[in-house]
Amino acid sequence: MNHVSIIGSGFSGLSAACFLAREGFDVTVFEKNAMAGGRARRFSAEGFTFDMGPSWYWMPDVFEKFFSAFGKKTSDYYTLQRLDPSYRIVFKKNDSFDIPAGVEALCKMFEAIEPGSSKHLLLFLEEGKFKYDIGMHDLVYKPGLSVMEFLDTRLLTGALKLNVFQSISTYIRKYFKEPRLIQLLEFPVLFLGAKPEDTPALYSLMNYADMSLGTWYPKGGIYKVIEGMVSLAKALGVTFEFNSEVSSLELNSVAAKGLIVNGTFRPSDYIVASADYHHVEQQLLPESHRRYSASYWQKRRLAPSSLIFYLGINKKVDGLLHHTLFFDQDFSQHAREIYDDPKWPSSPQFYVSCPSKSDSGVAPEGCENLFILIPVAPGLVDSDAIREKYFNDVLQRLEHLTGQNIRDHIVFRRSYAHRDFIRDYNAFNGNAYGLANTLSQTAFLKPSIVNKKVSNLFYTGQLTVPGPGVPPALISGEVVAQALIKKHRESVT
Ligand SMILES: Cc1cc2nc3c(=O)[nH]c(=O)nc-3n(C[C@H](O)[C@H](O)[C@H](O)COP(=O)(O)OP(=O)(O)OC[C@H]3O[C@@H](n4cnc5c(N)ncnc54)[C@H](O)[C@@H]3O)c2cc1C
């Protein structure tokens, strides 16, 4: 049996581990932290259980497809609930939308806000479906090794309809005029790590995912998905070693012989690096074996980092749904301070997840579990004083917009930002979501899944194809596993 070492146990590493074990490889996952999950870990304190990273479960078909590759269903591991309303957007005090589940109800909502817009919405979502079908069932599975992968007839004939060369900002404005509807439609792009003006309109597939496929919640939290994947991986024979930080790769002139883990050499036939690409290249490999230079990395556009507050509240909080977005400040100013002129934002928009609205298991009875997230530029100086300033600002706005005292009811509080991302995940510049999905960082223009100088080393995760987010991370693990399997088969025939 050939041995594969996987560095990291986030969604991409777990996905690769499952596909490789299914193929018959002997797989060991080395994880620096004490538990699996990477950016999707969870922690418990004072009776509250917090998902540390992802909170939006979108594209349920991608999760279903992952488990079905192993003869399983998501329901073998967790119970999904569709949220209705999907989420709330607060524009100012007493001005908010609840986004209903289901296209019919959405059409009514759009019509009430901008008369005549429901027929535009239907067309917009139909185009989004076309993009989703090609994007999520075809494009994202391409390993990005050559431009030739994209020269097939279906893609070329569909190229115009995919709107790759138009910005999503322009595209949305062709259909809708009402500023709040525009904000609603531009919000999913935030997940992709670039301003709407810099994001191809191809990504209106995210609006289709949001509005037609819906927002779901795995009972018990997003970590249930990680638990399901770990359980599947173990059943397939994968071995996990936690508290096992890889400090370097042992190489000969063209290949890796193995890894140094906690000071011990661990031989390997193949290595899949699912830790941040930049960390693996720049810190685990000697300069002679790196595919990309330090200046290449400096020129990459990263998706945002985040300043997060995990709060335990000893009462029920009114005015929040499971997901609530606070768009009460100027988004273009905030976006400029993330992407064009990176600095701590003057007056940021923020997001609150309150999973205790749908799940009594994540907070003590009568209490609320709050996760407040402010998207911020990567690479900022992150100090306690800055965190405190934003905590006070955001809490004051939250209290004002929801009309209640929250501060006096906080019984647990933890913050998380750049320096934690670096310490916990070796994150390049403290990024949260990896590399931005701009046109110049798409598909074969992303850091490659292979290293031409180290023939048995492969990369997966949110800094390579297909990009940031949980569904792409699942797909990234599969894509890299298939590339490794292909290479292995070629080497033995
Ligand atoms: C705050 C936040 C909110 C998010 N919200 C959403 C959301 O709502 N929906 C969504 O779809 N996506 C969301 N995302 C994005 C999504 O969580 C990520 O894209 C995805 O989890 C990344 O998975 P990964 O496997 O690429 O990387 P990671 O999860 O970072 O996994 C990499 C692993 O490698 C380990 N590692 C690093 N260095 C070493 C080493 N030297 N040795 C051993 N192990 C090492 C790390 O500890 C980590 O476990 C969010 C992310 C964050 C941070």
PDBQT file of the ligand as one rigid body, heavy atoms in Angstrom, charges set to zero:
ROOT
HETATM    1  C1  LIG A 501     -14.525  33.216  10.326  1.00  0.00    +0.000 C 
HETATM    2  C2  LIG A 501     -14.808  32.430   9.085  1.00  0.00    +0.000 A 
HETATM    3  C3  LIG A 501     -16.099  32.359   8.602  1.00  0.00    +0.000 A 
HETATM    4  C4  LIG A 501     -16.363  31.608   7.461  1.00  0.00    +0.000 A 
HETATM    5  N1  LIG A 501     -17.660  31.497   7.046  1.00  0.00    +0.000 NA
HETATM    6  C5  LIG A 501     -17.954  30.648   6.035  1.00  0.00    +0.000 A 
HETATM    7  C6  LIG A 501     -19.309  30.324   5.765  1.00  0.00    +0.000 A 
HETATM    8  O1  LIG A 501     -20.213  30.788   6.453  1.00  0.00    +0.000 OA
HETATM    9  N2  LIG A 501     -19.564  29.453   4.749  1.00  0.00    +0.000 N 
HETATM   10  C7  LIG A 501     -18.555  28.895   3.995  1.00  0.00    +0.000 A 
HETATM   11  O2  LIG A 501     -18.833  28.101   3.079  1.00  0.00    +0.000 OA
HETATM   12  N3  LIG A 501     -17.250  29.175   4.262  1.00  0.00    +0.000 NA
HETATM   13  C8  LIG A 501     -16.931  30.014   5.278  1.00  0.00    +0.000 A 
HETATM   14  N4  LIG A 501     -15.633  30.247   5.609  1.00  0.00    +0.000 N 
HETATM   15  C9  LIG A 501     -14.573  29.690   4.774  1.00  0.00    +0.000 C 
HETATM   16  C10 LIG A 501     -14.307  28.214   5.084  1.00  0.00    +0.000 C 
HETATM   17  O3  LIG A 501     -14.385  27.984   6.461  1.00  0.00    +0.000 OA
HETATM   18  C11 LIG A 501     -12.923  27.841   4.589  1.00  0.00    +0.000 C 
HETATM   19  O4  LIG A 501     -12.803  28.187   3.205  1.00  0.00    +0.000 OA
HETATM   20  C12 LIG A 501     -12.602  26.356   4.740  1.00  0.00    +0.000 C 
HETATM   21  O5  LIG A 501     -12.975  25.879   6.012  1.00  0.00    +0.000 OA
HETATM   22  C13 LIG A 501     -11.108  26.173   4.492  1.00  0.00    +0.000 C 
HETATM   23  O6  LIG A 501     -10.757  24.833   4.603  1.00  0.00    +0.000 OA
HETATM   24  P1  LIG A 501      -9.266  24.389   4.266  1.00  0.00    +0.000 P 
HETATM   25  O7  LIG A 501      -9.215  22.917   4.389  1.00  0.00    +0.000 OA
HETATM   26  O8  LIG A 501      -8.840  24.983   2.966  1.00  0.00    +0.000 OA
HETATM   27  O9  LIG A 501      -8.318  25.115   5.340  1.00  0.00    +0.000 OA
HETATM   28  P2  LIG A 501      -8.240  25.043   6.931  1.00  0.00    +0.000 P 
HETATM   29  O10 LIG A 501      -9.577  24.854   7.522  1.00  0.00    +0.000 OA
HETATM   30  O11 LIG A 501      -7.465  26.222   7.369  1.00  0.00    +0.000 OA
HETATM   31  O12 LIG A 501      -7.385  23.720   7.204  1.00  0.00    +0.000 OA
HETATM   32  C14 LIG A 501      -5.989  23.708   7.177  1.00  0.00    +0.000 C 
HETATM   33  C15 LIG A 501      -5.492  22.880   8.350  1.00  0.00    +0.000 C 
HETATM   34  O13 LIG A 501      -4.061  22.774   8.288  1.00  0.00    +0.000 OA
HETATM   35  C16 LIG A 501      -3.551  22.814   9.626  1.00  0.00    +0.000 C 
HETATM   36  N5  LIG A 501      -2.140  23.178   9.571  1.00  0.00    +0.000 N 
HETATM   37  C17 LIG A 501      -1.589  24.377   9.229  1.00  0.00    +0.000 A 
HETATM   38  N6  LIG A 501      -0.240  24.299   9.261  1.00  0.00    +0.000 NA
HETATM   39  C18 LIG A 501       0.077  23.026   9.641  1.00  0.00    +0.000 A 
HETATM   40  C19 LIG A 501       1.306  22.332   9.851  1.00  0.00    +0.000 A 
HETATM   41  N7  LIG A 501       2.499  22.923   9.641  1.00  0.00    +0.000 N 
HETATM   42  N8  LIG A 501       1.258  21.040  10.276  1.00  0.00    +0.000 NA
HETATM   43  C20 LIG A 501       0.066  20.403  10.470  1.00  0.00    +0.000 A 
HETATM   44  N9  LIG A 501      -1.132  21.019  10.278  1.00  0.00    +0.000 NA
HETATM   45  C21 LIG A 501      -1.125  22.309   9.850  1.00  0.00    +0.000 A 
HETATM   46  C22 LIG A 501      -4.425  23.853  10.283  1.00  0.00    +0.000 C 
HETATM   47  O14 LIG A 501      -4.368  23.745  11.687  1.00  0.00    +0.000 OA
HETATM   48  C23 LIG A 501      -5.806  23.501   9.712  1.00  0.00    +0.000 C 
HETATM   49  O15 LIG A 501      -6.445  22.539  10.521  1.00  0.00    +0.000 OA
HETATM   50  C24 LIG A 501     -15.323  30.964   6.762  1.00  0.00    +0.000 A 
HETATM   51  C25 LIG A 501     -14.013  31.039   7.245  1.00  0.00    +0.000 A 
HETATM   52  C26 LIG A 501     -13.758  31.751   8.406  1.00  0.00    +0.000 A 
HETATM   53  C27 LIG A 501     -12.365  31.786   8.944  1.00  0.00    +0.000 C 
ENDROOT
TORSDOF 0
